[in-house]
Amino acid sequence: MKELSSIVKLTDSFKNFSSVGSKTAERMAFNVLSMDDKTVDELIQNIKDVKEKIHPCPICGLLSEGSICPICNDEHRDHSTCIVLSSYKDVYNFEKSNTYRGTYHSLNGDLSSLKGIRPEDLRIKELLERIDKENIKEIIIATNPTIEGETTALYLAKLLEDKNIKVTRLAYGIPMGGNLEYADELTIQKAIEGRTTLK
């Protein structure tokens, strides 16, 4: 039997999602057939809204639907402490742990000679500007415990040596080679509480 081209195209679209293989993508495509028109229209609109309404916060690099993100906009948070993340995705675990009330800064990656990612490719300049502008007293480096994450952490610690600021690194309840995106709330909490001083 000849494959239905519309199903093949939709399956290929679903395969663009990370961790979605061919079989799962095909099941998702066939599931769309069983949805009513209203549900399909909502799905299409929700995908459009995500692309059109969400953008990086110009201050911290986290995702936002407003001009700046709710965390940067919250005057009740401790703006003298800032967690530096490799990716905006890592913030959700910190927020779920309910143990940290400071701000964040997403670098949008880690230094990597293999991938050709240099300091100027990351949001390091923006971080240095924030330190002076917002009078930040402590930077908590929360890059992933990988070779690239460690390289980035050491680079930042060296860069901040001359500034009158405390620089700490998350404690290792998080295993080497692990990824913050998959860490549970308790591990995140213990990592914040047991952070070590880099400078």
BALOBA-1460 file (C-alpha; in Angstrom, 3 decimals):
// residues 199
<rec num="1" residu="m" x="0.000" y="0.000" z="0.000"/>
<rec num="2" residu="k" x="1.278" y="3.425" z="-0.950"/>
<rec num="3" residu="e" x="2.120" y="5.731" z="1.962"/>
<rec num="4" residu="l" x="-0.132" y="8.746" z="2.486"/>
<rec num="5" residu="s" x="1.992" y="11.788" z="1.660"/>
<rec num="6" residu="s" x="0.264" y="14.042" z="4.224"/>
<rec num="7" residu="i" x="0.998" y="11.539" z="7.017"/>
<rec num="8" residu="v" x="4.607" y="11.186" z="5.834"/>
<rec num="9" residu="k" x="5.081" y="14.980" z="5.850"/>
<rec num="10" residu="l" x="3.525" y="15.363" z="9.311"/>
<rec num="11" residu="t" x="5.600" y="12.453" z="10.620"/>
<rec num="12" residu="d" x="8.746" y="14.145" z="9.294"/>
<rec num="13" residu="s" x="7.696" y="17.368" z="11.051"/>
<rec num="14" residu="f" x="7.239" y="15.589" z="14.392"/>
<rec num="15" residu="k" x="10.677" y="13.967" z="13.994"/>
<rec num="16" residu="n" x="12.149" y="17.470" z="14.331"/>
<rec num="17" residu="f" x="11.320" y="17.318" z="18.055"/>
<rec num="18" residu="s" x="14.223" y="16.081" z="20.179"/>
<rec num="19" residu="s" x="13.836" y="12.513" z="21.496"/>
<rec num="20" residu="v" x="11.034" y="11.748" z="19.031"/>
<rec num="21" residu="g" x="11.908" y="8.791" z="16.824"/>
<rec num="22" residu="s" x="10.234" y="7.567" z="13.636"/>
<rec num="23" residu="k" x="7.666" y="5.315" z="15.331"/>
<rec num="24" residu="t" x="6.614" y="7.911" z="17.903"/>
<rec num="25" residu="a" x="6.394" y="10.590" z="15.211"/>
<rec num="26" residu="e" x="4.210" y="8.314" z="13.082"/>
<rec num="27" residu="r" x="1.888" y="7.594" z="16.037"/>
<rec num="28" residu="m" x="1.592" y="11.325" z="16.707"/>
<rec num="29" residu="a" x="0.734" y="11.983" z="13.067"/>
<rec num="30" residu="f" x="-2.025" y="9.337" z="13.107"/>
<rec num="31" residu="n" x="-3.322" y="10.750" z="16.422"/>
<rec num="32" residu="v" x="-3.955" y="14.068" z="14.680"/>
<rec num="33" residu="l" x="-6.482" y="12.256" z="12.483"/>
<rec num="34" residu="s" x="-8.583" y="11.382" z="15.531"/>
<rec num="35" residu="m" x="-8.615" y="14.971" z="16.861"/>
<rec num="36" residu="d" x="-11.612" y="17.202" z="16.227"/>
<rec num="37" residu="d" x="-11.143" y="20.387" z="14.175"/>
<rec num="38" residu="k" x="-11.181" y="22.645" z="17.266"/>
<rec num="39" residu="t" x="-8.324" y="20.696" z="18.904"/>
<rec num="40" residu="v" x="-6.270" y="20.786" z="15.694"/>
<rec num="41" residu="d" x="-6.867" y="24.546" z="15.331"/>
<rec num="42" residu="e" x="-5.779" y="25.079" z="18.972"/>
<rec num="43" residu="l" x="-2.636" y="23.005" z="18.384"/>
<rec num="44" residu="i" x="-1.745" y="25.052" z="15.303"/>
<rec num="45" residu="q" x="-2.434" y="28.345" z="17.131"/>
<rec num="46" residu="n" x="-0.401" y="27.287" z="20.180"/>
<rec num="47" residu="i" x="2.595" y="26.458" z="17.986"/>
<rec num="48" residu="k" x="2.289" y="29.848" z="16.253"/>
<rec num="49" residu="d" x="1.970" y="31.651" z="19.600"/>
<rec num="50" residu="v" x="5.136" y="30.026" z="20.945"/>
<rec num="51" residu="k" x="7.088" y="31.195" z="17.897"/>
<rec num="52" residu="e" x="5.582" y="34.682" z="17.748"/>
<rec num="53" residu="k" x="5.201" y="35.674" z="21.413"/>
<rec num="54" residu="i" x="8.197" y="34.156" z="23.195"/>
<rec num="55" residu="h" x="11.628" y="35.778" z="22.968"/>
<rec num="56" residu="p" x="14.788" y="36.018" z="25.097"/>
<rec num="57" residu="c" x="14.718" y="38.625" z="27.869"/>
<rec num="58" residu="p" x="17.155" y="41.394" z="26.819"/>
<rec num="59" residu="i" x="18.562" y="41.524" z="30.367"/>
<rec num="60" residu="c" x="19.085" y="37.895" z="31.417"/>
<rec num="61" residu="g" x="18.455" y="35.816" z="28.286"/>
<rec num="62" residu="l" x="15.633" y="33.749" z="29.842"/>
<rec num="63" residu="l" x="12.462" y="33.272" z="27.818"/>
<rec num="64" residu="s" x="9.739" y="35.879" z="28.181"/>
<rec num="65" residu="e" x="6.424" y="36.932" z="26.698"/>
<rec num="66" residu="g" x="6.798" y="40.489" z="27.995"/>
<rec num="67" residu="s" x="9.390" y="43.132" z="27.224"/>
<rec num="68" residu="i" x="11.490" y="41.740" z="30.101"/>
<rec num="69" residu="c" x="11.028" y="38.473" z="32.004"/>
<rec num="70" residu="p" x="9.036" y="38.254" z="35.277"/>
<rec num="71" residu="i" x="12.187" y="37.424" z="37.279"/>
<rec num="72" residu="c" x="14.108" y="40.528" z="36.167"/>
<rec num="73" residu="n" x="10.928" y="42.536" z="36.714"/>
<rec num="74" residu="d" x="10.371" y="41.249" z="40.280"/>
<rec num="75" residu="e" x="11.574" y="43.825" z="42.816"/>
<rec num="76" residu="h" x="11.082" y="41.322" z="45.664"/>
<rec num="77" residu="r" x="13.866" y="39.086" z="44.354"/>
<rec num="78" residu="d" x="17.462" y="39.478" z="45.518"/>
<rec num="79" residu="h" x="19.100" y="41.299" z="42.609"/>
<rec num="80" residu="s" x="22.503" y="41.214" z="44.324"/>
<rec num="81" residu="t" x="22.836" y="37.453" z="43.633"/>
<rec num="82" residu="c" x="22.851" y="35.976" z="40.135"/>
<rec num="83" residu="i" x="23.026" y="32.355" z="38.974"/>
<rec num="84" residu="v" x="24.823" y="32.019" z="35.636"/>
<rec num="85" residu="l" x="23.402" y="29.207" z="33.475"/>
<rec num="86" residu="s" x="24.522" y="27.601" z="30.232"/>
<rec num="87" residu="s" x="20.939" y="27.475" z="28.940"/>
<rec num="88" residu="y" x="17.650" y="29.210" z="29.743"/>
<rec num="89" residu="k" x="16.103" y="25.724" z="30.090"/>
<rec num="90" residu="d" x="18.074" y="25.122" z="33.298"/>
<rec num="91" residu="v" x="16.163" y="27.842" z="35.176"/>
<rec num="92" residu="y" x="13.001" y="25.757" z="35.579"/>
<rec num="93" residu="n" x="14.612" y="23.289" z="37.995"/>
<rec num="94" residu="f" x="15.992" y="26.095" z="40.143"/>
<rec num="95" residu="e" x="12.578" y="27.742" z="40.282"/>
<rec num="96" residu="k" x="10.831" y="24.444" z="41.142"/>
<rec num="97" residu="s" x="13.201" y="23.919" z="44.088"/>
<rec num="98" residu="n" x="11.827" y="27.111" z="45.753"/>
<rec num="99" residu="t" x="15.135" y="27.663" z="47.555"/>
<rec num="100" residu="y" x="16.634" y="30.476" z="45.478"/>
<rec num="101" residu="r" x="15.234" y="34.017" z="45.271"/>
<rec num="102" residu="g" x="17.956" y="35.762" z="43.285"/>
<rec num="103" residu="t" x="18.207" y="36.427" z="39.546"/>
<rec num="104" residu="y" x="19.666" y="34.484" z="36.599"/>
<rec num="105" residu="h" x="21.797" y="35.011" z="33.531"/>
<rec num="106" residu="s" x="21.784" y="32.619" z="30.575"/>
<rec num="107" residu="l" x="25.001" y="32.404" z="28.560"/>
<rec num="108" residu="n" x="23.275" y="30.540" z="25.701"/>
<rec num="109" residu="g" x="25.944" y="27.851" z="25.590"/>
<rec num="110" residu="d" x="29.359" y="26.822" z="26.889"/>
<rec num="111" residu="l" x="32.858" y="27.448" z="25.621"/>
<rec num="112" residu="s" x="33.952" y="24.661" z="23.289"/>
<rec num="113" residu="s" x="37.036" y="24.575" z="21.088"/>
<rec num="114" residu="l" x="35.645" y="21.505" z="19.275"/>
<rec num="115" residu="k" x="32.414" y="23.294" z="18.359"/>
<rec num="116" residu="g" x="34.173" y="26.607" z="17.760"/>
<rec num="117" residu="i" x="32.243" y="28.397" z="20.537"/>
<rec num="118" residu="r" x="34.349" y="31.312" z="21.784"/>
<rec num="119" residu="p" x="33.723" y="33.830" z="24.614"/>
<rec num="120" residu="e" x="32.342" y="36.387" z="22.162"/>
<rec num="121" residu="d" x="29.709" y="33.835" z="21.062"/>
<rec num="122" residu="l" x="28.241" y="33.723" z="24.588"/>
<rec num="123" residu="r" x="26.368" y="36.375" z="26.594"/>
<rec num="124" residu="i" x="29.439" y="37.176" z="28.726"/>
<rec num="125" residu="k" x="29.645" y="40.870" z="27.798"/>
<rec num="126" residu="e" x="26.016" y="41.290" z="28.908"/>
<rec num="127" residu="l" x="26.844" y="39.596" z="32.226"/>
<rec num="128" residu="l" x="29.748" y="41.985" z="32.906"/>
<rec num="129" residu="e" x="27.486" y="44.949" z="32.136"/>
<rec num="130" residu="r" x="24.854" y="43.628" z="34.557"/>
<rec num="131" residu="i" x="27.376" y="43.183" z="37.374"/>
<rec num="132" residu="d" x="28.225" y="46.895" z="37.263"/>
<rec num="133" residu="k" x="24.734" y="48.180" z="36.481"/>
<rec num="134" residu="e" x="22.809" y="46.059" z="39.020"/>
<rec num="135" residu="n" x="25.486" y="46.099" z="41.742"/>
<rec num="136" residu="i" x="25.631" y="42.283" z="41.846"/>
<rec num="137" residu="k" x="27.564" y="40.993" z="44.877"/>
<rec num="138" residu="e" x="27.658" y="37.239" z="44.139"/>
<rec num="139" residu="i" x="27.790" y="35.226" z="40.936"/>
<rec num="140" residu="i" x="26.861" y="31.550" z="41.311"/>
<rec num="141" residu="i" x="28.209" y="29.654" z="38.318"/>
<rec num="142" residu="a" x="25.803" y="26.857" z="37.431"/>
<rec num="143" residu="t" x="27.153" y="25.629" z="34.116"/>
<rec num="144" residu="n" x="26.757" y="21.890" z="33.551"/>
<rec num="145" residu="p" x="29.373" y="19.567" z="35.126"/>
<rec num="146" residu="t" x="30.868" y="18.661" z="31.737"/>
<rec num="147" residu="i" x="34.258" y="19.503" z="30.186"/>
<rec num="148" residu="e" x="32.704" y="22.489" z="28.385"/>
<rec num="149" residu="g" x="30.793" y="23.617" z="31.487"/>
<rec num="150" residu="e" x="33.910" y="23.417" z="33.662"/>
<rec num="151" residu="t" x="35.959" y="25.304" z="31.060"/>
<rec num="152" residu="t" x="33.296" y="28.026" z="31.003"/>
<rec num="153" residu="a" x="33.169" y="28.198" z="34.825"/>
<rec num="154" residu="l" x="36.953" y="28.572" z="35.096"/>
<rec num="155" residu="y" x="36.984" y="31.200" z="32.330"/>
<rec num="156" residu="l" x="34.315" y="33.244" z="34.132"/>
<rec num="157" residu="a" x="36.081" y="32.916" z="37.502"/>
<rec num="158" residu="k" x="39.327" y="34.192" z="35.925"/>
<rec num="159" residu="l" x="37.474" y="37.020" z="34.160"/>
<rec num="160" residu="l" x="35.866" y="38.155" z="37.431"/>
<rec num="161" residu="e" x="39.092" y="38.026" z="39.492"/>
<rec num="162" residu="d" x="39.589" y="41.801" z="39.433"/>
<rec num="163" residu="k" x="35.988" y="42.628" z="40.323"/>
<rec num="164" residu="n" x="34.864" y="43.142" z="43.911"/>
<rec num="165" residu="i" x="32.444" y="40.237" z="43.764"/>
<rec num="166" residu="k" x="32.040" y="36.780" z="45.293"/>
<rec num="167" residu="v" x="32.169" y="33.957" z="42.711"/>
<rec num="168" residu="t" x="30.874" y="30.515" z="43.704"/>
<rec num="169" residu="r" x="30.266" y="27.223" z="41.902"/>
<rec num="170" residu="l" x="27.378" y="24.829" z="42.526"/>
<rec num="171" residu="a" x="28.226" y="21.896" z="44.785"/>
<rec num="172" residu="y" x="28.320" y="18.484" z="43.201"/>
<rec num="173" residu="g" x="25.156" y="16.737" z="44.144"/>
<rec num="174" residu="i" x="25.057" y="16.935" z="40.353"/>
<rec num="175" residu="p" x="27.235" y="14.193" z="38.823"/>
<rec num="176" residu="m" x="30.095" y="14.989" z="36.449"/>
<rec num="177" residu="g" x="28.867" y="14.684" z="32.889"/>
<rec num="178" residu="g" x="25.298" y="15.219" z="34.097"/>
<rec num="179" residu="n" x="22.856" y="17.803" z="32.831"/>
<rec num="180" residu="l" x="21.027" y="20.348" z="34.997"/>
<rec num="181" residu="e" x="17.932" y="20.005" z="32.852"/>
<rec num="182" residu="y" x="17.380" y="16.495" z="34.275"/>
<rec num="183" residu="a" x="18.317" y="17.156" z="37.908"/>
<rec num="184" residu="d" x="15.561" y="16.838" z="40.525"/>
<rec num="185" residu="e" x="14.556" y="19.635" z="42.932"/>
<rec num="186" residu="l" x="16.368" y="18.190" z="45.982"/>
<rec num="187" residu="t" x="19.644" y="17.804" z="44.051"/>
<rec num="188" residu="i" x="19.346" y="21.422" z="42.867"/>
<rec num="189" residu="q" x="18.632" y="22.593" z="46.420"/>
<rec num="190" residu="k" x="21.679" y="20.775" z="47.839"/>
<rec num="191" residu="a" x="23.867" y="22.063" z="44.996"/>
<rec num="192" residu="i" x="22.896" y="25.668" z="45.807"/>
<rec num="193" residu="e" x="23.360" y="25.217" z="49.566"/>
<rec num="194" residu="g" x="26.779" y="23.562" z="49.173"/>
<rec num="195" residu="r" x="28.204" y="25.854" z="46.495"/>
<rec num="196" residu="t" x="31.949" y="26.420" z="46.652"/>
<rec num="197" residu="t" x="33.881" y="29.664" z="46.353"/>
<rec num="198" residu="l" x="35.903" y="30.077" z="43.159"/>
<rec num="199" residu="k" x="37.216" y="33.542" z="44.057"/>
